[in-house]
């Protein structure tokens, strides 16, 4: 079971003439990063809301939009200072870039803090509503993440199985690889030395030493273990495991690279390229895993 870092959750509730609504969107990120947009009268509650989101979301970049709207006209007002600042900045930018301003008023009223709604203090009852809606939105977001994670998991299994299949096929070329290496060394030796000048015992010793340096059995065993470990980690009952999967994929990459460097065989090199292709796709998806 894994969770994606991409998600969306929302929750809303109407109490009297007021509507409370929160939307949370998340993307991948190494740590926790929360961008918060809310009514100005919620500024003193922002820290508490950030804590709720961080505890539920674990990791990622979060865009949070929390609004309290009201049907009552007395609860809405325009902030002229904020509006004037936006207007001057937009006008200056438009003139500098030869852009038609058009109906700039419609743009201005949509900008943050221009129209302030419900600017009075938040009551304890309203704060409880906001807190519960935040928790509900985060629960919905985690459900979304879990559904996305199911697709990621299927892809991971397919990619790791692809690496394992290619690794098994390496054995088909292992015997010919050793023979080819011996013949190539012997051919090079005969080109530079006459037959009677070759010390057969020394030659065999050097062949064994050379073949030992190019032995790929350890890499094959370790890569197989890493693949097995990766698949086992996917099944662990834990929400945040993206960093661990990233570490395992790095170890897989080291073994594949070493295998390719030692191969000295075109058929095995083709299998190594196939493994690298699968691993790159795994690494891309790991970055979006919680």
ABEGO torsion letter per residue (X at the ends): XBBBABBBBBBBBBBEABBBBBBBBBBBBABBBBBBBBBAAAAAAAAAAAAAAAAAAGBEBBBBBBBBBBABAAABBBBAAAAAAAAAAAAAAAAAAGBBAEBAAAAAAABBGABBBGABBBBAAAAAAAAAAAAAAAAAAAAAAAAAAAAAAAAAAAAAAAAAAAAAAAAAAAAAAAAAAAAAAAAAAAAABBAAABBAAAAAAAAAAAAAAABAAAAAAAAAAAAAAAAAAAABBBABAAAAAAAAAAAAAAAAAAAAAAAGBAAAAAAAAAAAAAAAAAAAAAAABX
